[in-house]
Amino acid sequence: MHNAPKSHGSQKALSPDQLNITATGQHISIMEQGGVYVAVFSGSYENPSLNINQIVPSNTVSILWQIPQYLLITLAEVLFAISGNEFAYSQAPPSMKAVVYALWMCTGAIGDLIIIVIALFDIFEDIAMQCFVYAGAMLVVIIIFALMAIFYYEYKIYSVDENEEKTQLLNEENNEMVVETSA
């Protein structure tokens, strides 16, 4: 299914059975990347002529412009992963830290599965529409995330060790006793 030609617009694609190419000995060479070309063979089999027409111009933007984009995406992913893991780990009770971390990792796996299912069913013929659907889904998730952040309530900080907490309470009680005796 993936190797079959697709029909775009009013142009009808040929099936592999309808497509018949006979070698004529003509040499085709295209020196630039990214363009769309049409090769037209005409004449007789003994004296063929070749005409190549370029429909879409070749790429003029260097592929190296992807490096800053990949660096920015990598930096964002690292910063998000660190802060998300720290938040999930600090807000989890001691007996649930591994479970919360596993759930954090499952969110990424579920997102990857959604992308795989969408790609498997091949429901979008236009890649622009696919990108708009992904952007719309991301907007919905951003709104849900913002609402969760607005209505978040911190119950207890579990990142403080219990011994440190007892020491802090004893120090506070000692400071209160010192203040009372000096008064």
C-alpha positions in Angstrom: 0.0 0.0 0.0 2.8 2.4 0.8 4.7 1.8 -2.4 1.6 2.4 -4.6 1.5 5.8 -6.3 -1.1 8.2 -5.0 -3.5 10.4 -6.9 -3.0 14.2 -6.3 -5.7 16.6 -7.4 -7.0 15.9 -10.9 -4.0 13.9 -12.0 -4.6 10.1 -12.0 -1.8 7.9 -10.8 -0.9 4.8 -12.8 -1.0 1.5 -11.1 2.2 -0.7 -11.3 0.4 -2.9 -13.9 -0.3 0.1 -16.1 3.2 1.5 -15.9 5.4 0.3 -18.7 9.0 1.7 -19.1 11.3 0.5 -21.9 15.0 1.2 -21.7 16.1 3.4 -24.6 19.7 4.0 -23.7 19.2 7.6 -22.8 21.2 9.0 -19.9 19.3 11.1 -17.3 21.3 13.2 -14.8 20.0 15.8 -12.5 22.6 17.7 -10.5 20.4 19.5 -7.9 18.4 18.2 -5.0 14.8 18.7 -4.1 13.3 19.6 -7.5 10.5 17.9 -9.3 11.3 16.9 -12.9 9.3 15.4 -15.8 11.3 13.4 -18.3 9.6 13.1 -21.7 10.8 10.5 -24.2 9.7 11.0 -27.8 10.7 9.8 -31.2 11.2 6.2 -32.4 12.8 3.4 -30.5 15.9 3.6 -32.7 16.2 7.4 -32.5 14.8 8.5 -29.1 14.9 12.1 -27.9 14.8 13.2 -24.2 13.3 16.4 -22.8 13.6 17.1 -19.1 11.3 19.8 -17.6 11.7 21.1 -14.1 8.3 21.7 -12.4 9.4 22.7 -8.9 12.7 24.6 -8.3 15.5 22.9 -6.5 16.3 23.5 -2.9 18.3 26.6 -2.2 18.3 26.4 1.6 21.2 24.5 3.2 20.4 21.4 5.2 22.7 22.8 7.9 19.9 25.2 9.0 18.4 22.2 10.7 21.2 22.1 13.3 19.9 25.1 15.4 16.4 23.7 15.3 17.5 20.3 16.6 19.6 21.9 19.3 16.7 24.0 20.5 14.4 21.0 20.5 17.0 18.9 22.4 17.5 21.7 25.0 13.7 22.0 25.5 13.3 18.3 25.9 16.1 18.1 28.5 14.8 21.0 30.5 11.3 19.7 30.4 12.3 16.2 31.4 14.5 17.3 34.3 11.9 19.7 35.7 9.0 17.2 35.2 10.9 14.3 36.8 11.9 16.5 39.7 8.4 17.7 40.3 6.9 14.2 40.0 9.6 12.8 42.3 9.3 15.5 44.9 5.4 15.4 45.1 5.2 11.6 45.4 5.0 10.0 48.8 8.0 7.8 49.6 6.2 4.6 48.9 5.0 5.7 45.5 8.1 7.3 44.0 8.8 4.4 41.6 5.2 4.2 40.5 5.0 8.0 39.8 8.2 7.8 37.8 6.9 4.9 35.8 3.6 6.8 35.1 5.7 9.8 34.0 7.6 7.6 31.5 4.3 6.0 30.3 3.0 9.4 29.2 5.7 9.6 26.6 5.0 6.0 25.5 1.3 6.8 25.2 2.0 9.8 23.0 4.3 7.8 20.8 1.5 5.1 20.4 -1.0 7.8 19.4 1.3 8.9 16.6 1.9 5.3 15.5 -1.9 4.6 15.4 -2.5 7.8 13.4 0.2 6.9 10.9 -1.0 3.3 10.7 -4.5 4.3 9.7 -3.2 6.8 7.2 -6.3 9.1 7.6 -4.7 12.2 6.2 -4.0 12.6 2.5 -2.6 16.1 2.9 0.4 16.5 5.2 -0.6 20.1 6.0 -3.9 18.9 7.4 -2.0 16.3 9.5 0.2 19.0 10.9 -2.8 21.2 11.7 -4.5 18.3 13.6 -1.3 17.7 15.6 -1.2 21.4 16.4 -4.8 21.4 17.5 -4.2 18.4 19.7 -1.2 20.1 21.2 -3.4 23.2 21.9 -5.9 21.1 23.7 -3.2 19.5 25.8 -1.7 23.0 26.6 -5.1 24.2 27.8 -5.5 21.1 30.0 -2.0 21.6 31.4 -2.7 25.3 32.2 -5.9 24.4 34.0 -4.1 21.7 36.0 -1.4 24.3 36.9 -3.9 26.9 37.9 -5.8 24.6 40.2 -2.8 22.7 41.6 -2.6 22.5 45.4 0.6 21.4 47.1 -0.3 18.9 49.9 3.1 18.1 51.4 6.7 18.3 50.4 8.1 14.7 50.5 11.6 15.7 49.4 12.6 16.7 52.9 13.9 13.8 55.0 11.9 13.0 58.1 15.0 13.3 60.3 15.7 16.8 58.9 12.0 17.7 59.6 12.3 16.5 63.2 15.5 18.5 63.6 13.9 21.6 62.2 10.9 21.2 64.6 13.2 20.7 67.6 15.2 23.8 66.6 12.0 25.9 66.4 10.8 24.6 69.8 14.2 25.4 71.3 14.2 28.9 69.8 10.7 29.5 71.3 11.9 28.3 74.7 14.9 30.6 74.6 12.6 33.5 73.7 10.2 32.7 76.6 12.9 32.3 79.3 14.6 35.6 78.3 11.3 37.5 78.5 
